[in-house]
């Protein structure tokens, strides 16, 4: 038989245990879906993001690995077929935006984890939110004349041609290698366009409202135009012309009839067919 004093003590212990368990249940997150680049952002989510970053070391995001890789520059000794090199390049580009790839960059800090729990957010969700905001920032820098749909369409055509190329890269002539690498630039352009075209317009509008704060937190690659550094200038502008040192601008050229060398054209003759 249990005495009444012991019974009360046992009841208190049980109630205390139930309270602790109840508290643990409250801390447990039931919604752990990670935000994607094409999901809608809300103003409150951006505010939450800013509050969390404000408690990180130096009040800045950790130095993430670059999300935008440079253009392919395959070594001439690569023995893989071009089609396999394309697969590898596309996989590398995709891995850069994977949350798992960026998780290890977050600080191992109890205070940081506690801050996330207060916002009912996991580390993966914080990375997802970071990528979503970063993509919207990057999308906001794309100019109107840079049609993402056109870049996607052209990229799909060129990448398909590369995928059909089964020749080992190291067996090609230097001219063929150059042509393949010229086309391979479209792998990178296509990937960036595909990533940014899915960003909702509303996300762009929202990040612009917080631009002054966000631009100080994110790396430069996400706050400048993502296509300017990978543009095909030869296709766009033709062969560049450069004036040699010492040359004057055309507007400053003077013509002196006394020093001019005058030639004579052959007489112009017209026939009936030219009239």
DRENNUMI-762035 format. One record per residue (C-alpha): residue in three letters; residue number from 1; x, y, z. Coordinates in Angstrom, 2 decimals. Each point is the difference from the previous one (the first is absolute). Layout:
BEGIN
+------+------+---------+---------+---------+
: resn : resi :       u :       v :       w :
+------+------+---------+---------+---------+
:  ALA :  NUM :       X :       Y :       Z :
...
+------+------+---------+---------+---------+
//
This chain:
BEGIN
+------+------+---------+---------+---------+
: resn : resi :       u :       v :       w :
+------+------+---------+---------+---------+
:  UNK :    1 :    0.00 :    0.00 :    0.00 :
:  UNK :    2 :    1.36 :    3.39 :   -1.03 :
:  UNK :    3 :   -0.14 :    2.80 :    2.50 :
:  UNK :    4 :   -1.82 :    3.17 :   -0.98 :
:  UNK :    5 :    3.23 :    2.06 :    0.22 :
:  UNK :    6 :    1.77 :   -2.34 :   -2.37 :
:  UNK :    7 :   -3.02 :    0.01 :   -2.27 :
:  UNK :    8 :    0.08 :    3.77 :   -0.26 :
:  UNK :    9 :    3.75 :   -0.08 :   -0.71 :
:  UNK :   10 :   -0.47 :   -2.62 :   -2.70 :
:  UNK :   11 :   -2.83 :    2.02 :   -1.57 :
:  UNK :   12 :    2.20 :    3.12 :   -0.09 :
:  UNK :   13 :    2.83 :   -1.92 :   -1.69 :
:  UNK :   14 :   -2.39 :   -1.41 :   -2.59 :
:  UNK :   15 :   -1.51 :    3.42 :   -0.68 :
:  UNK :   16 :    3.43 :    1.55 :   -0.33 :
:  UNK :   17 :    1.03 :   -2.71 :   -2.43 :
:  UNK :   18 :   -3.13 :    0.54 :   -2.02 :
:  UNK :   19 :    0.70 :    3.72 :   -0.11 :
:  UNK :   20 :    3.55 :   -0.61 :   -1.27 :
:  UNK :   21 :   -1.25 :   -2.40 :   -2.62 :
:  UNK :   22 :   -2.66 :    2.47 :   -1.01 :
:  UNK :   23 :    2.66 :    2.69 :   -0.36 :
:  UNK :   24 :    2.08 :   -2.31 :   -2.19 :
:  UNK :   25 :   -2.98 :   -0.61 :   -2.21 :
:  UNK :   26 :   -0.45 :    3.76 :   -0.38 :
:  UNK :   27 :    3.65 :    0.35 :   -1.08 :
:  UNK :   28 :   -0.32 :   -2.77 :   -2.56 :
:  UNK :   29 :   -0.64 :    1.34 :   -3.49 :
:  UNK :   30 :   -2.81 :   -1.64 :   -1.87 :
:  UNK :   31 :    0.43 :    2.02 :   -3.22 :
:  UNK :   32 :    3.47 :   -0.52 :   -1.45 :
:  UNK :   33 :   -0.48 :    0.57 :   -3.73 :
:  UNK :   34 :    2.94 :    1.86 :   -1.51 :
:  UNK :   35 :   -0.80 :    3.08 :   -2.09 :
:  UNK :   36 :    0.93 :   -0.17 :   -3.65 :
:  UNK :   37 :    1.04 :    2.75 :   -2.37 :
:  UNK :   38 :   -3.38 :   -0.08 :   -1.77 :
:  UNK :   39 :   -2.02 :    0.25 :    3.24 :
:  UNK :   40 :   -1.58 :    3.31 :    0.99 :
:  UNK :   41 :    1.82 :    2.12 :    2.55 :
:  UNK :   42 :   -1.81 :    2.08 :    2.59 :
:  UNK :   43 :    1.10 :    3.21 :    1.63 :
:  UNK :   44 :   -0.09 :   -1.69 :    3.41 :
:  UNK :   45 :    2.37 :   -2.72 :   -1.23 :
:  UNK :   46 :    2.50 :    2.59 :   -1.16 :
:  UNK :   47 :   -0.31 :    1.80 :    3.35 :
:  UNK :   48 :    0.56 :   -3.29 :    1.84 :
:  UNK :   49 :    3.06 :   -0.67 :   -2.15 :
:  UNK :   50 :    1.43 :    3.41 :    0.86 :
:  UNK :   51 :   -0.60 :   -0.56 :    3.72 :
:  UNK :   52 :    1.81 :   -3.34 :   -0.09 :
:  UNK :   53 :    2.97 :    1.38 :   -1.93 :
:  UNK :   54 :    0.20 :    2.86 :    2.48 :
:  UNK :   55 :    1.04 :   -2.57 :    2.62 :
:  UNK :   56 :    2.65 :   -1.68 :   -2.17 :
:  UNK :   57 :    3.70 :    0.83 :    0.48 :
:  UNK :   58 :    0.72 :    3.48 :   -1.39 :
:  UNK :   59 :   -3.73 :    0.18 :   -0.85 :
:  UNK :   60 :    0.73 :   -1.52 :   -3.40 :
:  UNK :   61 :   -0.67 :   -3.20 :   -1.87 :
:  UNK :   62 :    2.81 :   -2.55 :    0.11 :
:  UNK :   63 :    2.23 :   -0.07 :   -3.10 :
:  UNK :   64 :   -1.96 :   -2.35 :   -2.24 :
:  UNK :   65 :    1.70 :   -1.78 :   -2.92 :
:  UNK :   66 :   -0.71 :    1.72 :   -3.32 :
:  UNK :   67 :   -3.43 :   -0.82 :   -1.37 :
:  UNK :   68 :    0.83 :    1.11 :   -3.54 :
:  UNK :   69 :    2.82 :   -2.02 :   -1.56 :
:  UNK :   70 :    2.13 :    1.42 :   -2.82 :
:  UNK :   71 :   -0.32 :   -1.16 :   -3.60 :
:  UNK :   72 :    1.20 :   -3.54 :   -0.81 :
:  UNK :   73 :    3.71 :   -0.15 :   -0.78 :
:  UNK :   74 :    0.72 :   -3.67 :   -0.55 :
:  UNK :   75 :    3.61 :   -1.10 :   -0.13 :
:  UNK :   76 :    1.18 :   -1.22 :   -3.39 :
:  UNK :   77 :    1.01 :   -3.32 :    1.59 :
:  UNK :   78 :   -3.54 :   -0.90 :    1.07 :
:  UNK :   79 :   -0.78 :   -3.44 :   -1.39 :
:  UNK :   80 :   -3.75 :    0.02 :    0.65 :
:  UNK :   81 :   -2.41 :    0.48 :   -2.89 :
:  UNK :   82 :   -1.44 :    3.48 :   -0.33 :
:  UNK :   83 :   -3.44 :   -1.30 :    1.00 :
:  UNK :   84 :    1.40 :   -1.27 :    3.32 :
:  UNK :   85 :    1.80 :    3.28 :    0.65 :
:  UNK :   86 :   -3.33 :    1.78 :   -0.48 :
:  UNK :   87 :   -1.65 :   -2.29 :    2.58 :
:  UNK :   88 :    2.79 :    0.63 :    2.49 :
:  UNK :   89 :   -0.16 :    3.77 :   -0.52 :
:  UNK :   90 :   -3.76 :    0.10 :    0.50 :
:  UNK :   91 :    0.27 :   -2.10 :    3.16 :
:  UNK :   92 :    2.63 :    2.34 :    1.43 :
:  UNK :   93 :   -2.23 :    3.00 :   -0.67 :
:  UNK :   94 :   -2.97 :   -1.70 :    1.65 :
:  UNK :   95 :    2.02 :   -1.07 :    3.08 :
:  UNK :   96 :    0.94 :    3.61 :    0.70 :
:  UNK :   97 :   -3.61 :    0.86 :    0.77 :
:  UNK :   98 :   -0.70 :   -3.10 :    2.11 :
:  UNK :   99 :   -0.73 :    0.75 :    3.67 :
:  UNK :  100 :    2.17 :   -2.93 :    1.10 :
:  UNK :  101 :    2.97 :    1.63 :   -1.72 :
:  UNK :  102 :   -0.36 :    3.14 :    2.12 :
:  UNK :  103 :   -0.96 :   -1.44 :    3.39 :
:  UNK :  104 :    3.57 :   -0.44 :    1.18 :
:  UNK :  105 :    0.67 :    3.70 :   -0.47 :
:  UNK :  106 :   -2.39 :    0.93 :    2.82 :
:  UNK :  107 :    1.63 :    0.64 :    3.39 :
:  UNK :  108 :   -0.09 :   -2.79 :    2.56 :
:  UNK :  109 :   -1.52 :    2.17 :    2.66 :
:  UNK :  110 :   -2.57 :   -0.79 :    2.69 :
:  UNK :  111 :   -1.07 :    3.62 :   -0.01 :
:  UNK :  112 :   -0.62 :   -0.17 :   -3.76 :
:  UNK :  113 :   -1.97 :   -3.25 :    0.32 :
:  UNK :  114 :   -1.98 :    1.46 :    2.87 :
:  UNK :  115 :   -0.79 :    3.05 :   -2.10 :
:  UNK :  116 :   -1.22 :   -2.26 :   -2.81 :
:  UNK :  117 :   -2.22 :   -1.98 :    2.38 :
:  UNK :  118 :   -1.58 :    3.21 :    1.23 :
:  UNK :  119 :   -0.89 :    0.78 :   -3.58 :
:  UNK :  120 :   -1.19 :   -3.61 :   -0.42 :
:  UNK :  121 :    2.54 :   -0.62 :   -2.73 :
:  UNK :  122 :    2.53 :   -2.76 :   -0.72 :
:  UNK :  123 :    3.45 :    0.55 :   -1.44 :
:  UNK :  124 :   -1.17 :   -1.38 :   -3.35 :
:  UNK :  125 :   -2.92 :    2.42 :   -0.01 :
:  UNK :  126 :    2.32 :    2.92 :    0.71 :
:  UNK :  127 :    2.20 :   -1.01 :   -2.94 :
:  UNK :  128 :   -3.07 :   -0.35 :   -2.21 :
:  UNK :  129 :   -1.21 :    3.46 :    1.01 :
:  UNK :  130 :    3.47 :    1.43 :   -0.62 :
:  UNK :  131 :    0.14 :   -1.48 :   -3.50 :
:  UNK :  132 :   -3.51 :    1.21 :   -0.78 :
:  UNK :  133 :    0.85 :    3.57 :    0.99 :
:  UNK :  134 :    3.35 :   -0.18 :   -1.80 :
:  UNK :  135 :   -1.62 :   -1.21 :   -3.23 :
:  UNK :  136 :   -2.56 :    2.82 :    0.17 :
:  UNK :  137 :    2.81 :    2.53 :    0.47 :
:  UNK :  138 :    1.82 :   -1.42 :   -3.00 :
:  UNK :  139 :   -3.19 :    0.00 :   -2.09 :
:  UNK :  140 :   -0.55 :    3.67 :    0.82 :
:  UNK :  141 :    3.26 :    0.93 :   -1.75 :
:  UNK :  142 :   -0.98 :   -1.56 :   -3.34 :
:  UNK :  143 :   -0.75 :    2.70 :   -2.56 :
:  UNK :  144 :   -3.19 :    0.06 :   -2.07 :
:  UNK :  145 :    1.88 :   -0.64 :   -3.24 :
:  UNK :  146 :    1.51 :   -3.18 :    1.46 :
:  UNK :  147 :   -2.93 :   -2.27 :   -0.76 :
:  UNK :  148 :    0.35 :   -3.10 :    2.17 :
:  UNK :  149 :   -2.36 :   -1.98 :   -2.23 :
:  UNK :  150 :    2.22 :    0.73 :   -3.01 :
:  UNK :  151 :    3.12 :   -1.05 :    1.90 :
:  UNK :  152 :   -1.76 :   -3.23 :    1.01 :
:  UNK :  153 :   -1.11 :   -0.74 :   -3.55 :
:  UNK :  154 :    3.43 :    0.62 :   -1.53 :
:  UNK :  155 :    1.69 :   -1.90 :    2.84 :
:  UNK :  156 :   -2.18 :   -3.07 :   -0.45 :
:  UNK :  157 :    0.87 :   -0.17 :   -3.70 :
:  UNK :  158 :    3.75 :    0.33 :    0.53 :
:  UNK :  159 :    0.13 :   -2.36 :    2.99 :
:  UNK :  160 :   -1.95 :   -2.62 :   -1.95 :
:  UNK :  161 :    2.58 :    0.22 :   -2.80 :
:  UNK :  162 :    2.79 :   -0.52 :    2.55 :
:  UNK :  163 :   -1.82 :   -2.97 :    1.51 :
:  UNK :  164 :   -0.01 :   -1.68 :   -3.41 :
:  UNK :  165 :    3.77 :    0.35 :   -0.28 :
:  UNK :  166 :    1.55 :   -3.30 :    1.08 :
:  UNK :  167 :    3.57 :    0.80 :   -1.03 :
:  UNK :  168 :    2.65 :   -0.15 :    2.76 :
:  UNK :  169 :    1.08 :    3.56 :    0.63 :
:  UNK :  170 :    3.74 :   -0.77 :   -0.16 :
:  UNK :  171 :   -0.29 :   -1.40 :   -3.54 :
:  UNK :  172 :   -1.20 :    3.28 :   -1.48 :
:  UNK :  173 :    2.03 :    2.56 :   -1.86 :
:  UNK :  174 :    0.67 :    3.28 :    1.81 :
:  UNK :  175 :   -2.52 :    1.71 :   -2.27 :
:  UNK :  176 :   -2.69 :   -2.54 :    0.87 :
:  UNK :  177 :    0.79 :    0.32 :    3.72 :
:  UNK :  178 :   -0.36 :    3.77 :   -0.27 :
:  UNK :  179 :   -3.37 :   -0.36 :   -1.75 :
:  UNK :  180 :   -1.25 :   -2.47 :    2.63 :
:  UNK :  181 :    1.06 :    2.25 :    2.88 :
:  UNK :  182 :   -1.65 :    2.95 :   -1.74 :
:  UNK :  183 :   -3.26 :   -1.97 :   -0.06 :
:  UNK :  184 :    0.54 :   -1.35 :    3.53 :
:  UNK :  185 :   -0.36 :    3.54 :    1.33 :
:  UNK :  186 :   -3.72 :   -0.46 :   -0.63 :
:  UNK :  187 :   -0.10 :   -2.70 :    2.69 :
:  UNK :  188 :    0.75 :    2.71 :    2.54 :
:  UNK :  189 :   -2.30 :    2.60 :   -1.56 :
:  UNK :  190 :   -2.84 :   -2.50 :   -0.22 :
:  UNK :  191 :    0.40 :   -1.05 :    3.64 :
:  UNK :  192 :   -0.09 :    3.58 :    1.29 :
:  UNK :  193 :   -3.02 :    0.86 :   -2.14 :
:  UNK :  194 :   -1.84 :   -3.15 :    1.08 :
:  UNK :  195 :    0.62 :    0.80 :    3.65 :
:  UNK :  196 :   -1.05 :    3.65 :   -0.23 :
:  UNK :  197 :   -2.99 :   -0.30 :   -2.33 :
:  UNK :  198 :   -1.81 :   -1.96 :    2.72 :
:  UNK :  199 :    0.34 :    2.83 :    2.56 :
:  UNK :  200 :   -3.47 :    1.54 :    0.58 :
:  UNK :  201 :   -0.33 :    3.67 :   -0.91 :
:  UNK :  202 :   -1.35 :    0.67 :    3.49 :
:  UNK :  203 :    3.27 :   -1.24 :    1.52 :
:  UNK :  204 :    1.94 :    2.53 :   -2.06 :
:  UNK :  205 :   -2.27 :    2.81 :    1.15 :
:  UNK :  206 :    0.39 :   -1.01 :    3.64 :
:  UNK :  207 :    3.79 :   -0.28 :    0.03 :
:  UNK :  208 :    0.29 :    3.39 :   -1.68 :
:  UNK :  209 :   -1.78 :    1.51 :    3.01 :
:  UNK :  210 :    2.79 :   -1.38 :    2.21 :
:  UNK :  211 :    2.78 :    0.54 :   -2.53 :
:  UNK :  212 :    2.14 :    2.33 :    2.12 :
:  UNK :  213 :    0.12 :   -2.55 :    2.83 :
:  UNK :  214 :    0.31 :   -3.14 :   -2.11 :
:  UNK :  215 :    2.72 :    1.30 :   -2.31 :
:  UNK :  216 :    2.32 :    0.29 :    3.01 :
:  UNK :  217 :   -0.57 :   -3.65 :    0.94 :
:  UNK :  218 :    0.15 :   -1.89 :   -3.28 :
:  UNK :  219 :    3.08 :   -0.63 :   -2.16 :
:  UNK :  220 :    0.61 :    2.21 :   -3.02 :
:  UNK :  221 :   -0.87 :   -2.78 :   -2.44 :
:  UNK :  222 :   -3.65 :    0.26 :    1.07 :
:  UNK :  223 :   -0.21 :    3.79 :   -0.06 :
:  UNK :  224 :    1.38 :    0.57 :   -3.51 :
:  UNK :  225 :   -1.26 :   -1.08 :   -3.41 :
:  UNK :  226 :    0.58 :   -3.77 :   -0.36 :
:  UNK :  227 :    0.36 :    0.03 :   -3.80 :
:  UNK :  228 :    2.36 :    2.90 :   -0.63 :
:  UNK :  229 :    3.11 :   -1.99 :    0.93 :
:  UNK :  230 :   -0.94 :   -2.96 :   -2.24 :
:  UNK :  231 :   -1.33 :    1.90 :   -3.01 :
:  UNK :  232 :    1.22 :   -1.00 :   -3.45 :
:  UNK :  233 :    1.35 :    3.40 :   -0.97 :
:  UNK :  234 :    1.20 :   -1.18 :   -3.41 :
:  UNK :  235 :   -3.52 :   -1.13 :   -0.95 :
:  UNK :  236 :   -1.59 :    3.12 :    1.49 :
:  UNK :  237 :    2.41 :    2.68 :   -1.19 :
:  UNK :  238 :    2.21 :   -1.51 :   -2.68 :
:  UNK :  239 :    3.78 :    0.17 :    0.03 :
:  UNK :  240 :    1.03 :    2.80 :    2.37 :
:  UNK :  241 :    1.82 :    3.02 :   -1.41 :
:  UNK :  242 :    2.75 :    1.59 :    2.05 :
:  UNK :  243 :    1.77 :    3.24 :   -0.82 :
:  UNK :  244 :    3.76 :   -0.13 :    0.21 :
:  UNK :  245 :    1.71 :    2.26 :    2.56 :
:  UNK :  246 :    0.47 :    3.50 :   -1.34 :
:  UNK :  247 :   -2.87 :   -0.14 :   -2.46 :
:  UNK :  248 :   -2.39 :    2.90 :    0.15 :
:  UNK :  249 :   -3.76 :   -0.33 :    0.08 :
:  UNK :  250 :   -1.71 :    0.33 :   -3.37 :
:  UNK :  251 :   -1.64 :    3.26 :    1.06 :
:  UNK :  252 :    3.43 :    1.58 :    0.46 :
:  UNK :  253 :    1.38 :   -0.94 :   -3.43 :
:  UNK :  254 :    0.82 :    2.96 :   -2.26 :
:  UNK :  255 :    0.08 :   -0.05 :   -3.81 :
:  UNK :  256 :    2.36 :    2.33 :   -1.81 :
:  UNK :  257 :   -0.62 :    0.21 :   -3.78 :
:  UNK :  258 :    3.60 :    1.15 :   -0.54 :
:  UNK :  259 :    1.33 :   -3.25 :    1.49 :
:  UNK :  260 :   -2.63 :   -2.36 :   -1.35 :
:  UNK :  261 :    0.90 :   -2.62 :   -2.56 :
:  UNK :  262 :   -2.66 :    0.21 :   -2.63 :
:  UNK :  263 :   -0.80 :   -2.95 :   -2.25 :
:  UNK :  264 :   -2.40 :   -0.43 :   -2.83 :
:  UNK :  265 :   -2.70 :   -2.64 :   -0.32 :
:  UNK :  266 :   -0.64 :   -1.66 :   -3.30 :
:  UNK :  267 :   -2.82 :    1.64 :   -1.97 :
:  UNK :  268 :   -3.39 :   -1.29 :    1.02 :
:  UNK :  269 :   -1.77 :   -1.74 :   -2.81 :
:  UNK :  270 :   -3.65 :   -0.94 :    0.07 :
:  UNK :  271 :   -1.68 :   -2.54 :   -2.15 :
:  UNK :  272 :   -3.67 :   -0.60 :   -0.54 :
:  UNK :  273 :   -0.15 :   -2.84 :    2.46 :
:  UNK :  274 :    1.23 :    2.18 :    2.86 :
:  UNK :  275 :   -2.73 :    2.61 :   -0.51 :
+------+------+---------+---------+---------+
//
